[in-house]
Amino acid sequence: MQPIITCLQTGHDVWLLVLAALVCMIGVYGAFSVAQHAGRATGKTRTRLAITGLVAAGCTAWATHMIALLAFRPAMPAGFEPVLTALSLVLGILGISAGMLIAIGGRSRLRRLMGGFVLGLGVVVLHYVGQSAYVVRGHVTWNDGLVALSIFASLPLFSLSLMCAGERNRNLRPAAAPLLLLSIAVLHISGMAALQLTYDPRVAFPPLTLEPDFLAPLVATMSIGLFGVALLALSLTLRAKAKLREDRQRLGELANLALEGLAICENGIALSVNEGLARLAGRKRQDLEGRSFSELLPGVALEEIPEGEEVDGALATLSGQSVPVRVLRREFVLGRQTQTVVAFRDQRERLRSEAKIRRLAYTDTLTGLANREHFHGILEGCVTRHQASQLHFAILLFDLDGFKAVNDSLGHSGGDEVLKVVADRLSKCLDEGWEAARLSGDEFAVLIPDGADPLQATAVAERAIRAIEEPILLRDQVTHISASVGIKLSDGNSSVEQMLRNADLALYDAKANGRGHARLFTHDLRRAANDRATTAMELQDAFEDGDLELYYQPQVRLRDGALVGAEALIRWNYPYRGVLSPAAFLPVLESGPLAVPVGNWILSTACRQAARWRAEGLSDFRIGVNLFAAQLRSPDFVETVVQTLAECGLPAEALELEVTENIILRKEGATISHLAKLRSMGVGIAFDDFGTGYASLTMLKEIAITRLKVDRSFVREIEWSGKDQAIVDAIARMAKGCDLTVIAEGIETEEQADLMRDYADEGQGYLYGRPMTARAFEEHHGLGSAYLLPTALAG
């Protein structure tokens, strides 16, 4: 270390060393700046600037080296060997050019380190070849240790210098020039300290040795040239900055015309923003410009945004509430510099629209409750959790009783208002975390998700039923409505579909047994449903195979016992169970898809048989046919009856259609209209099982009825029951007042017949004949077999 200090203190002219450092700084600035401008230029300009920069870099190192040698005071005559001096310049230019070409334009740090290493080798070669050209009148020896120190200490500094020069981080880039100066200083001073001179007047200078005074003007001229290169670089930089400012100003003006927020960034700093972004952030443009991108969009790094792809973010605002945005990043060259333009798209409206779409997709628009799809999704989650944790839950299916009457009286808009009231009342009956949904029409559902048990579920159902049953005041009219509920508890094995099917079975049972109450699902309901399904399938086969048959029960005039008609009754000739009465299959038949085709077959078969018997001699014979509700709901039912009568040749007054209270209670417009049309044609309409149900007496004047059929339950004990006699007497008086005839069912004894003659015109029962096949009917009443009609359906 001491030789280096001594060399600096006594062996050099300090002012010349300062001049060397100044020339080095000016030359480095000019060379590197021109080289950078070359990288942004194109065509011949790029080539000229590149050559100028590379040559200037080599000349800078050579001039710095030569000035430092001129500053050396060896205390003996000295000079410069011209060939080696010139060679040092050429080698320096080549080596430094190679290093810069490797480093410039490379984003890899390793590549810049390698470029700096090659550049350093070029400077080392320049230094030691140039120092070999330095001759004195004496002997020259070298300190190998200091030579090695100068090389191994300076090369890492050269590498670090070029690496920092290419860094994108502005805080590291300024370190490049001091590191380069330090590396040159370390190399020169250590190299000069390694030089050991011994004066010997006998040593002669080589031929053509250049005196220092001769070389100094040449070095000065080169230094002036380097100063010119620096001025050129400064001019190029100023023009580039002016162009960049102009381009940025134009881009800013264009950006202000954009509706979206835009920011022009460089090295992660927002250099310019438009008014759109300022409005979006709730700040002034001046407050945003100069801020880092991470301040504008916390949590999102600019360099991590894929170019051309949108990412989500939250724009920081002055109020502290972030604005959801979509960010798009694009890079382009502006003023020969790479700029990043970031577009900010406000997502608040899109998010609101998506939320609205989700609400529409998962919410019933009328009631605001969850819809079927949403409820199924929640239920599926409960099923999955139950299978994993055995946490019980329950579903309650609600179906409104009497809602159709509300629609008929108040219209669909009134029905909608009722549904809203029901939904509100249902929601108020639920605890937090429970879910209510409208599945369809007047069907609702409730999910009790956690820890439900039968008592709790039943209590909730009954509480909801009581709430729904409260009178509803609508349009100055009080409306009453009720609900039936089916309850299904989780069992660990059922899927969502099975849960809903089982709850529906419980609901079906609740409605079938009085309505207005809740029914808990049991496996008996499933077995009954399976039995109904089996019966339905077997009925289909029986209908297709001709196993359904009509039986006929005589109807007589009570005053003289004359045969006046018969009631057609369906029977099922079951292959191995014998003949089944309607009680075994009629509920399944009338509620299934076979109701209309089988009902039409009964009508057609009975009419043809009646026409044959009338032709046989029973000229006033009347046939009674029971109707299914599905037939009366069919829009072409009247046309079917008319066509059947025409095909059979049976007059309308010879046909009597029997309807039950469950059909009439519906008060469907189509049903009442059909019955009125048929009555106007002369077809008789009988009210079957009158007095056993809930039919209103006003129906006797609203519906076109010709006959009342007194149910057998009033006839069975009429001989000794005063109540039955009073009821039958009331029915008879009411019928007479309404101009209706009466027929009594279930007459089995002469005493019953005698009593009923005072109340009824006709009778029907075992006293006059059980239901029998057409052939048996023929034989019983002495009709010719030639006119007997096959009563079993053939295929």
C-alpha positions in Angstrom: 0.0 0.0 0.0 2.9 2.4 0.8 4.3 2.4 -2.8 0.8 3.4 -4.0 0.7 6.3 -1.5 4.2 7.4 -2.3 3.5 7.2 -6.0 0.5 9.6 -5.5 2.2 12.0 -3.2 5.6 12.4 -4.9 5.4 10.8 -8.3 2.6 12.7 -10.0 1.5 16.2 -10.9 -1.8 16.4 -9.0 -3.3 19.0 -11.3 -2.7 16.8 -14.3 -4.3 13.9 -12.5 -7.3 16.1 -11.8 -7.4 17.0 -15.5 -7.2 13.3 -16.4 -10.2 12.6 -14.1 -12.1 15.5 -15.7 -11.4 14.3 -19.2 -12.4 10.8 -18.2 -15.8 12.0 -16.8 -16.5 14.1 -19.9 -15.4 11.3 -22.2 -17.4 8.7 -20.4 -20.5 10.8 -20.4 -20.1 11.6 -24.1 -19.3 8.1 -25.2 -22.0 6.3 -23.2 -24.7 8.9 -24.0 -23.9 8.8 -27.7 -24.0 4.9 -27.5 -27.4 5.0 -25.9 -28.8 7.4 -28.5 -27.4 5.0 -31.1 -29.4 2.2 -29.6 -32.6 4.3 -30.1 -31.7 5.5 -33.6 -32.2 3.7 -36.9 -30.4 3.4 -40.3 -27.2 5.2 -41.0 -27.7 7.5 -38.0 -27.6 4.5 -35.8 -24.3 3.3 -37.4 -22.6 6.7 -37.2 -23.6 7.3 -33.6 -22.6 3.8 -32.6 -19.1 4.2 -34.2 -18.7 7.6 -32.6 -19.6 6.3 -29.2 -17.3 3.3 -29.3 -14.4 5.3 -30.6 -15.0 8.0 -28.1 -15.0 5.4 -25.3 -11.7 4.0 -26.4 -10.2 7.5 -26.9 -11.5 8.5 -23.4 -9.6 5.6 -21.8 -6.5 6.3 -23.9 -6.5 10.1 -23.2 -7.1 9.5 -19.5 -4.2 7.1 -19.5 -1.9 9.3 -21.4 -2.6 12.4 -19.3 -1.9 10.3 -16.2 1.4 9.3 -17.7 2.2 12.9 -18.5 1.5 13.7 -14.9 4.1 11.1 -13.8 7.4 12.6 -12.7 10.1 9.9 -12.9 13.0 12.4 -12.0 14.8 11.4 -15.2 14.3 12.0 -18.9 11.3 10.1 -20.4 9.5 9.7 -23.7 7.0 7.6 -25.6 7.7 4.8 -28.1 5.3 5.8 -31.0 4.4 2.3 -32.3 3.3 0.9 -28.9 1.6 4.2 -28.1 -0.5 4.0 -31.2 -1.1 0.2 -30.6 -2.4 0.9 -27.1 -5.0 3.3 -28.6 -6.1 0.7 -31.2 -6.3 -2.1 -28.7 -8.1 0.1 -26.2 -10.7 1.0 -28.8 -11.2 -2.6 -29.9 -11.4 -4.0 -26.3 -13.7 -1.3 -25.0 -16.0 -1.5 -28.1 -16.3 -5.3 -27.6 -17.3 -4.9 -24.0 -19.8 -2.2 -24.8 -21.4 -4.2 -27.6 -21.8 -7.1 -25.3 -23.4 -5.0 -22.5 -25.5 -2.4 -24.3 -29.0 -3.6 -25.1 -28.8 -6.6 -22.8 -31.3 -6.8 -20.0 -29.5 -9.7 -18.4 -27.3 -8.6 -15.5 -24.9 -11.5 -16.3 -24.5 -10.2 -19.8 -23.7 -6.7 -18.6 -21.3 -8.1 -16.1 -19.5 -10.0 -18.9 -19.5 -6.9 -21.0 -17.9 -4.9 -18.2 -15.3 -7.6 -17.7 -14.4 -7.5 -21.4 -14.3 -3.7 -21.4 -12.0 -3.9 -18.3 -9.7 -6.2 -20.1 -9.5 -3.7 -23.0 -8.6 -0.9 -20.6 -6.0 -3.2 -18.9 -4.4 -4.0 -22.2 -4.5 -0.3 -23.2 -2.9 0.6 -19.9 -0.1 -1.9 -19.9 0.7 -1.6 -23.6 0.7 2.1 -23.2 2.8 1.9 -20.1 5.3 -0.3 -22.0 5.6 2.5 -24.5 6.8 4.8 -21.7 10.6 4.8 -21.9 13.2 6.5 -19.6 16.9 6.9 -19.5 17.5 4.0 -17.3 16.2 0.5 -16.4 12.6 -0.5 -15.9 11.4 -3.3 -13.6 7.9 -4.3 -12.4 6.4 -5.2 -9.1 4.4 -8.3 -10.0 2.2 -8.1 -6.9 1.1 -4.6 -7.7 0.5 -5.5 -11.3 -1.8 -8.4 -10.2 -3.5 -6.1 -7.7 -4.2 -3.5 -10.3 -5.8 -6.1 -12.7 -7.8 -8.1 -10.2 -9.0 -5.1 -8.2 -10.1 -3.1 -11.3 -11.8 -5.8 -13.4 -14.7 -6.4 -10.8 -15.2 -2.6 -10.7 -15.4 -2.5 -14.5 -18.0 -5.2 -14.4 -20.1 -3.6 -11.7 -19.9 -0.3 -13.6 -21.5 -1.6 -16.8 -24.0 -3.7 -14.8 -25.2 -0.5 -13.0 -25.3 1.5 -16.2 -28.0 -0.8 -17.6 -30.2 -1.1 -14.4 -33.8 0.0 -14.7 -33.7 1.2 -11.1 -32.8 4.9 -11.2 -31.2 4.7 -7.8 -28.5 2.3 -9.0 -27.8 3.8 -12.4 -25.9 6.9 -11.1 -23.3 4.6 -9.5 -22.0 3.5 -12.9 -19.8 6.5 -13.6 -18.1 6.7 -10.2 -17.4 2.9 -10.4 -15.8 3.4 -13.8 -13.6 6.3 -12.6 -12.6 4.3 -9.6 -11.7 1.2 -11.7 -9.5 3.4 -14.0 -7.9 5.1 -11.0 -7.2 1.8 -9.3 -5.7 0.4 -12.5 -3.6 3.4 -13.3 -2.3 4.2 -9.8 -1.6 0.5 -8.9 0.0 0.0 -12.3 2.2 3.1 -12.0 3.2 2.2 -8.5 4.3 -1.2 -9.8 6.7 0.6 -12.2 10.2 0.7 -10.7 12.8 3.0 -12.5 16.6 3.0 -12.1 18.4 5.9 -13.7 21.3 5.0 -16.1 22.7 7.7 -18.4 24.2 5.0 -20.6 20.7 3.9 -21.7 19.7 5.5 -25.0 16.1 6.2 -26.1 14.8 4.1 -29.0 14.6 5.7 -32.4 11.6 8.0 -33.1 10.9 8.4 -29.3 8.4 11.1 -28.8 9.1 13.8 -26.3 6.3 14.5 -23.7 6.1 18.0 -24.9 5.3 16.7 -28.4 2.7 14.2 -27.2 0.9 16.7 -24.9 -0.8 18.8 -27.7 -1.9 15.6 -29.4 -3.6 14.4 -26.2 -5.0 17.9 -25.6 -6.5 17.8 -29.1 -8.1 14.4 -28.4 -9.4 15.7 -25.1 -11.0 18.6 -27.0 -12.5 16.1 -29.4 -14.0 14.2 -26.5 -15.4 17.4 -25.1 -17.1 17.9 -28.5 -18.5 14.4 -28.4 -19.9 15.2 -24.9 -21.5 18.4 -26.3 -23.0 16.3 -29.1 -24.3 13.8 -26.6 -25.7 16.7 -24.5 -27.4 18.2 -27.6 -28.9 14.8 -28.5 -30.1 14.3 -24.9 -31.7 17.8 -24.8 -33.4 17.2 -28.2 -34.6 13.8 -27.1 -36.0 15.2 -23.8 -37.7 18.0 -25.7 -39.2 15.5 -28.2 -40.3 13.3 -25.3 -42.0 16.3 -23.6 -43.7 17.2 -26.8 -44.8 13.6 -27.4 -46.0 13.3 -23.8 -47.9 16.5 -24.1 -49.6 15.3 -27.3 -50.3 11.9 -25.7 -51.7 13.6 -22.6 -54.0 15.7 -24.8 -55.2 12.6 -26.6 -55.6 10.8 -23.3 -57.8 13.5 -21.9 -60.2 12.8 -24.7 -60.5 9.2 -23.6 -63.3 8.2 -21.3 -61.2 5.7 -19.5 -58.5 6.5 -17.0 -54.9 6.5 -18.5 -51.5 6.8 -17.0 -48.1 7.0 -18.7 -45.5 5.3 -16.6 -41.8 4.9 -16.7 -39.9 2.8 -14.3 -43.0 2.3 -12.2 -43.7 6.1 -11.8 -46.8 7.7 -13.2 -45.3 10.6 -15.3 -48.6 11.7 -16.7 -52.3 10.9 -16.1 -55.5 12.0 -17.8 -58.6 13.7 -16.5 -60.5 10.4 -16.6 -58.1 8.8 -14.1 -58.2 11.9 -11.9 -62.0 11.8 -11.8 -61.9 8.1 -11.1 -59.5 8.5 -8.2 -61.2 11.6 -6.9 -58.0 13.7 -7.0 -56.2 16.3 -9.1 -53.9 15.3 -11.9 -51.0 17.0 -10.2 -51.6 14.9 -7.1 -51.3 11.6 -9.1 -48.4 12.5 -11.4 -45.1 11.5 -9.9 -46.6 8.8 -7.7 -45.5 5.2 -8.0 -47.8 2.8 -9.6 -48.1 0.8 -6.4 -49.6 3.9 -4.7 -52.2 4.2 -7.4 -53.1 0.5 -7.4 -52.0 -1.1 -4.1 -51.1 -4.8 -4.3 -50.5 -4.8 -8.0 -46.9 -4.6 -9.4 -46.7 -2.9 -12.8 -44.0 -5.2 -14.1 -46.1 -8.3 -13.1 -49.1 -7.3 -15.3 -48.9 -9.3 -18.5 -48.9 -7.0 -21.5 -52.1 -7.0 -23.4 -54.0 -8.8 -20.6 -56.5 -7.3 -18.2 -56.2 -7.8 -14.5 -58.4 -6.7 -11.6 -57.4 -4.1 -9.0 -58.6 -1.5 -6.6 -57.8 2.1 -7.4 -56.9 4.1 -4.3 -59.0 7.3 -3.9 -58.7 10.4 -1.7 -61.6 9.3 0.4 -59.9 6.0 1.3 -62.6 3.9 -0.5 -61.1 2.0 -3.4 -62.7 1.8 -6.8 -62.8 -1.6 -8.5 -61.0 -1.3 -11.9 -59.7 -3.5 -14.7 -56.2 -2.6 -15.7 -54.6 -3.1 -19.2 -50.9 -2.5 -19.8 -49.2 -1.6 -23.1 -45.6 -0.7 -23.8 -44.5 1.6 -26.7 -41.6 3.8 -27.6 -42.1 7.5 -27.0 -39.3 9.9 -27.8 -37.0 6.9 -28.4 -37.7 5.7 -24.8 -39.8 2.8 -23.7 -43.0 4.0 -22.0 -45.8 2.1 -20.4 -49.4 3.2 -20.8 -51.9 1.8 -18.3 -55.6 2.0 -18.9 -58.0 1.9 -15.9 -61.5 0.8 -16.6 -64.2 1.5 -14.0 -65.9 -1.7 -13.0 -68.5 -0.4 -10.6 -71.3 -0.5 -13.2 -70.3 -3.9 -14.4 -70.2 -5.3 -10.9 -73.6 -3.8 -10.2 -74.9 -5.4 -13.4 -73.4 -8.7 -12.5 -74.9 -8.5 -9.0 -78.3 -7.7 -10.5 -77.9 -10.7 -12.9 -77.0 -12.9 -10.0 -80.1 -11.7 -8.1 -82.3 -12.3 -11.2 -80.7 -15.7 -11.6 -81.1 -16.8 -8.0 -84.1 -14.8 -6.8 -87.8 -15.0 -7.5 -88.6 -11.6 -9.0 -92.1 -11.5 -7.6 -91.5 -12.3 -3.9 -87.8 -11.6 -3.4 -87.3 -15.1 -2.0 -84.7 -17.5 -3.4 -85.9 -19.3 -6.6 -85.8 -23.0 -7.4 -82.3 -23.1 -8.8 -80.8 -21.2 -5.8 -82.8 -23.3 -3.3 -81.5 -26.5 -5.0 -77.9 -25.2 -4.7 -78.3 -24.5 -1.0 -80.0 -27.8 -0.4 -77.2 -29.6 -2.2 -74.7 -28.0 0.1 -76.7 -29.1 3.2 -76.8 -32.7 1.8 -73.0 -32.7 1.3 -72.3 -31.3 4.8 -74.7 -33.8 6.4 -72.9 -36.7 4.7 -69.6 -35.4 6.1 -70.7 -34.2 9.6 -74.1 -35.8 10.2 -75.5 -32.4 11.0 -79.3 -32.7 10.5 -81.4 -30.4 8.5 -85.1 -30.3 7.3 -87.0 -29.0 4.3 -90.6 -27.9 4.4 -92.7 -27.8 1.2 -95.7 -25.4 1.3 -98.6 -25.5 -1.1 -101.4 -22.9 -0.8 -104.9 -24.2 -0.4 -107.5 -22.3 -2.4 -105.1 -20.2 -4.3 -106.9 -20.9 -7.6 -110.1 -19.4 -6.2 -108.1 -16.2 -5.4 -106.8 -16.0 -9.0 -110.3 -16.5 -10.3 -111.8 -13.8 -8.1 -109.0 -11.3 -8.1 -107.2 -12.0 -11.3 -103.5 -12.8 -11.7 -102.4 -9.4 -10.4 -104.4 -10.0 -7.2 -102.9 -13.5 -7.0 -99.5 -12.0 -7.2 -100.2 -9.6 -4.4 -101.4 -12.5 -2.2 -98.2 -14.4 -3.0 -96.1 -11.4 -1.9 -98.0 -11.3 1.4 -97.5 -15.0 1.9 -93.8 -14.7 1.2 -93.5 -11.9 3.7 -95.4 -13.8 6.4 -93.3 -16.9 5.7 -90.1 -15.0 6.0 -91.1 -13.5 9.4 -91.6 -17.0 10.8 -88.0 -18.0 10.1 -84.8 -17.6 12.2 -81.7 -16.1 10.9 -79.7 -18.4 8.6 -82.8 -20.3 7.4 -83.7 -20.0 3.8 -87.2 -19.5 2.2 -87.8 -20.0 -1.5 -90.6 -19.9 -4.0 -90.3 -23.0 -6.2 -93.2 -22.3 -8.6 -96.7 -20.9 -8.7 -98.1 -21.2 -5.2 -95.4 -23.6 -4.0 -92.9 -22.4 -1.4 -90.1 -24.1 0.5 -88.2 -23.6 3.7 -84.8 -25.0 4.6 -83.8 -25.3 8.3 -80.1 -25.9 7.8 -78.6 -26.8 11.2 -79.7 -29.2 13.9 -83.3 -29.6 12.8 -85.5 -32.2 14.5 -89.1 -33.4 13.9 -90.6 -31.3 16.7 -88.9 -28.2 15.7 -89.8 -28.6 12.0 -93.4 -29.4 12.8 -93.6 -26.4 15.1 -92.2 -24.1 12.4 -94.7 -25.5 9.8 -97.7 -25.0 12.1 -96.5 -21.5 13.0 -96.2 -20.6 9.3 -99.6 -22.1 8.5 -101.2 -20.0 11.2 -99.5 -16.9 9.9 -100.6 -17.6 6.3 -104.2 -18.2 7.4 -104.5 -14.7 8.8 -107.1 -12.7 6.6 -105.6 -10.7 3.8 -107.2 -7.3 3.0 -106.7 -6.7 -0.7 -108.6 -4.2 -2.8 -111.2 -3.6 0.0 -111.8 -7.3 0.0 -110.9 -9.8 2.7 -109.2 -12.9 1.3 -108.7 -16.1 3.2 -106.1 -18.7 2.2 -104.3 -21.6 3.9 -101.4 -23.9 3.3 -100.5 -27.5 3.5 -97.0 -28.5 4.4 -94.8 -31.6 3.7 -91.8 -32.1 6.0 -88.7 -34.2 5.2 -85.8 -34.6 7.6 -82.2 -35.4 6.5 -81.4 -39.1 6.7 -77.9 -39.4 5.4 -78.7 -41.4 2.3 -81.1 -39.2 0.2 -80.0 -37.0 -2.6 -81.5 -33.6 -3.3 -84.0 -35.0 -5.7 -85.0 -37.7 -3.2 -85.4 -35.2 -0.4 -87.7 -33.1 -2.5 -89.7 -36.1 -3.8 -90.2 -37.3 -0.2 -91.2 -33.9 1.0 -93.6 -33.7 -1.9 -95.1 -37.0 -0.9 -95.7 -35.7 2.6 -97.3 -32.6 1.1 -99.5 -34.7 -1.1 -100.7 -36.6 1.9 -101.4 -33.4 3.9 -103.5 -32.0 1.1 -105.3 -35.3 0.6 -106.2 -35.5 4.3 -108.0 -32.3 5.0 -105.4 -29.6 4.0 -104.3 -26.8 6.2 -101.9 -28.9 8.3 -98.4 -30.3 8.2 -97.4 -33.9 7.5 -94.0 -35.4 8.4 -92.6 -37.8 5.8 -92.6 -41.5 6.8 -91.6 -44.5 4.8 -95.2 -45.6 4.7 -95.8 -42.7 2.3 -93.1 -43.9 0.1 -94.5 -47.4 0.0 -98.0 -46.0 -0.7 -96.4 -43.9 -3.5 -94.7 -47.0 -4.9 -98.0 -48.9 -4.7 -99.7 -46.1 -6.6 -96.9 -46.1 -9.3 -97.3 -49.9 -9.6 -101.0 -49.6 -9.9 -100.7 -46.9 -12.5 -98.4 -49.1 -14.7 -100.7 -52.1 -14.3 -103.7 -50.0 -15.2 -101.9 -48.9 -18.4 -101.4 -52.6 -19.3 -105.0 -53.4 -18.4 -106.3 -50.7 -20.6 -104.2 -51.8 -23.5 -105.0 -55.5 -23.0 -108.8 -55.0 -22.6 -108.9 -56.0 -18.9 -111.1 -53.1 -18.0 -114.9 -53.8 -18.2 -118.2 -51.9 -17.6 -120.7 -53.2 -15.1 -124.3 -51.8 -15.0 -126.5 -51.2 -11.9 -130.2 -50.8 -12.6 -132.1 -47.7 -11.7 -135.9 -48.0 -11.2 -138.9 -45.8 -10.7 -139.9 -46.1 -7.1 -143.7 -45.8 -7.4 -143.9 -48.9 -9.7 -140.5 -50.5 -9.8 -140.1 -50.0 -13.6 -136.6 -50.0 -15.1 -135.7 -46.5 -16.3 -132.0 -46.7 -16.6 -128.6 -47.9 -15.3 -125.4 -46.5 -13.9 -122.2 -47.6 -15.8 -119.5 -48.6 -13.3 -115.9 -49.6 -14.2 -114.4 -52.9 -13.0 -110.9 -54.3 -13.5 -110.6 -58.0 -14.4 -107.2 -58.5 -12.7 -105.5 -61.7 -14.1 -105.0 -63.5 -10.7 -106.9 -61.3 -8.2 -110.3 -61.4 -9.9 -112.6 -58.5 -10.5 -111.4 -55.4 -8.6 -113.9 -52.7 -7.5 -113.2 -49.1 -8.2 -112.0 -48.4 -4.7 -108.8 -50.4 -5.4 -107.7 -48.3 -8.4 -110.0 -45.4 -9.0 -108.0 -42.7 -7.1 -104.9 -43.7 -9.2 -106.9 -43.7 -12.4 -108.6 -40.4 -12.0 -105.4 -38.6 -11.0 -103.3 -40.1 -13.8 -102.8 -39.7 -17.5 -105.4 -42.4 -18.2 -108.3 -40.4 -16.8 -109.3 -38.9 -20.1 -108.8 -41.9 -22.5 -110.5 -44.3 -20.0 -113.2 -41.8 -19.3 -113.9 -41.4 -23.0 -114.0 -45.2 -23.4 -116.5 -45.5 -20.6 -118.6 -42.8 -22.2 -118.5 -44.4 -25.6 -119.1 -48.0 -24.4 -122.0 -47.1 -22.1 -123.7 -45.0 -24.8 -123.4 -47.7 -27.4 -124.8 -50.2 -24.9 -127.7 -47.9 -24.0 -128.5 -47.4 -27.6 -128.7 -51.1 -28.2 -131.0 -51.6 -25.2 -133.3 -48.8 -26.3 -133.5 -50.4 -29.6 -134.3 -53.7 -27.9 -137.4 -52.2 -26.4 -136.4 -50.0 -23.5 -137.4 -46.8 -25.4 -137.0 -44.5 -22.4 -133.8 -46.1 -21.0 -131.3 -43.7 -19.6 -127.6 -44.4 -19.0 -125.7 -42.7 -16.2 -121.9 -42.2 -16.7 -119.5 -40.9 -13.9 -117.1 -38.2 -15.1 -113.4 -37.7 -14.1 -112.3 -34.1 -13.4 -109.7 -34.4 -16.1 -112.5 -35.0 -18.7 -114.3 -31.8 -17.7 -111.1 -29.8 -17.9 -110.5 -31.0 -21.4 -111.3 -28.2 -23.9 -112.9 -30.5 -26.4 -115.0 -32.5 -23.9 -118.4 -31.1 -25.2 -117.4 -32.0 -28.7 -116.4 -35.5 -27.6 -119.9 -36.0 -26.0 -121.7 -34.7 -29.1 -119.7 -36.9 -31.4 -120.2 -40.0 -29.1 -123.9 -39.5 -29.1 -124.0 -39.1 -32.8 -121.9 -42.2 -33.4 -124.0 -44.3 -31.1 -127.4 -42.9 -32.3 -128.3 -42.1 -28.7 -130.4 -39.0 -28.0 -129.0 -36.5 -25.5 -131.8 -37.0 -23.0 -130.8 -40.6 -22.7 -127.5 -39.7 -21.2 -126.9 -38.5 -17.6 -123.4 -37.4 -16.6 -122.7 -37.7 -12.9 -120.3 -35.3 -11.2 -119.0 -35.3 -7.6 -118.4 -32.5 -5.2 -114.7 -32.6 -5.6 -115.2 -31.6 -9.2 -117.7 -28.9 -8.6 -115.8 -27.4 -5.7 -113.1 -26.4 -8.0 -115.5 -23.9 -9.7 -113.3 -24.0 -12.8 -114.7 -21.8 -15.5 -114.3 -24.5 -18.2 -116.1 -27.1 -16.0 -119.1 -24.8 -15.4 -119.2 -23.8 -19.1 -119.0 -27.4 -20.3 -121.9 -28.5 -18.0 -124.0 -25.6 -19.1 -123.5 -26.4 -22.8 -124.3 -30.1 -22.3 -127.4 -29.3 -20.3 -128.6 -26.9 -23.0 -128.4 -29.9 -25.4 -130.6 -32.0 -23.2 -128.0 -34.1 -21.4 -128.8 -34.7 -17.8 -126.4 -33.6 -15.0 -126.6 -35.5 -11.7 -124.9 -34.4 -8.5 -123.5 -37.6 -7.1 -123.1 -38.3 -3.3 -124.9 -35.1 -2.4 -124.7 -34.0 1.2 -121.5 -35.8 2.1 -119.0 -33.1 1.3 -118.4 -29.4 1.5 -120.3 -28.2 -1.6 -122.0 -24.9 -1.1 -125.8 -24.7 -1.6 -125.3 -21.8 -4.0 -123.9 -24.4 -6.5 -127.4 -25.7 -7.0 -128.3 -22.4 -8.8 -124.8 -21.7 -10.3 -124.4 -25.1 -12.0 -126.7 -26.7 -14.5 -127.9 -29.7 -12.4 -131.0 -31.8 -13.2 -130.8 -34.5 -10.5 -129.6 -35.0 -6.9 -128.3 -38.4 -5.9 -128.9 -39.0 -2.2 -125.9 -40.8 -0.8 -126.3 -44.3 0.6 -125.0 -43.2 4.0 -128.4 -41.4 4.5 -130.4 -44.4 3.2 -128.7 -47.1 5.2 -130.3 -46.3 8.6 -133.3 -44.3 7.5 -135.8 -46.8 8.9 -134.8 -46.0 12.5 -132.7 -42.8 12.3 -134.7 -39.6 12.7 -131.7 -37.5 11.7 -131.3 -39.4 8.4 -135.0 -38.9 7.7 -134.7 -35.2 8.4 -131.7 -34.8 6.1 -133.4 -36.8 3.3 -136.6 -34.7 3.7 -134.6 -31.5 3.6 -132.8 -32.6 0.4 -136.1 -33.6 -1.2 -137.7 -30.3 -0.3 -134.7 -28.4 -1.6 -134.7 -30.4 -4.8 -138.4 -29.7 -5.4 -137.8 -26.0 -4.8 -135.0 -26.0 -7.4 -137.0 -28.1 -9.9 -134.6 -31.0 -9.5 -135.4 -34.7 -9.4 -134.0 -37.0 -6.7 -132.6 -40.5 -6.9 -131.7 -42.5 -3.8 -128.7 -44.8 -3.7 -128.1 -47.8 -1.6 -131.7 -49.1 -1.3 -131.4 -52.7 0.0 -134.7 -53.5 1.6 -138.4 -53.0 0.9 -138.8 -50.9 4.0 -136.1 -48.5 2.7 -137.8 -48.4 -0.6 -141.2 -47.7 1.0 -139.7 -44.8 3.0 -137.8 -43.3 0.1 -140.9 -43.2 -2.2 -142.0 -40.1 -0.2 -138.7 -38.3 -1.0 -137.2 -39.7 -4.2 -138.5 -40.4 -7.7 -136.1 -43.2 -8.5 -134.0 -45.6 -6.6 -130.8 -47.7 -7.0 -129.4 -50.4 -4.8 -129.0 -54.1 -4.2 -132.8 -54.5 -3.8 -133.0 -53.9 -7.6 -129.8 -55.5 -8.6 -126.1 -55.4 -7.9 -123.7 -54.0 -10.5 -123.5 -56.7 -13.3 -122.0 -57.3 -16.7 -124.0 -56.4 -19.7 -124.8 -60.0 -20.4 -126.1 -60.5 -16.8 -128.1 -57.3 -17.2 -129.7 -58.7 -20.3 -130.6 -61.9 -18.6 -131.9 -60.2 -15.5 -134.2 -58.0 -17.4 -135.1 -60.4 -20.2 -133.4 -58.5 -23.1 -132.4 -60.3 -26.3 -128.8 -61.3 -26.6 -128.7 -60.4 -30.2 -128.2 -56.8 -29.3 -125.6 -57.5 -26.5 -122.6 -55.2 -26.9 -119.1 -56.4 -25.9 -118.3 -54.5 -22.7 -114.6 -55.3 -22.2 -112.2 -53.1 -24.1 -110.4 -55.1 -26.8 -106.9 -53.8 -27.0 
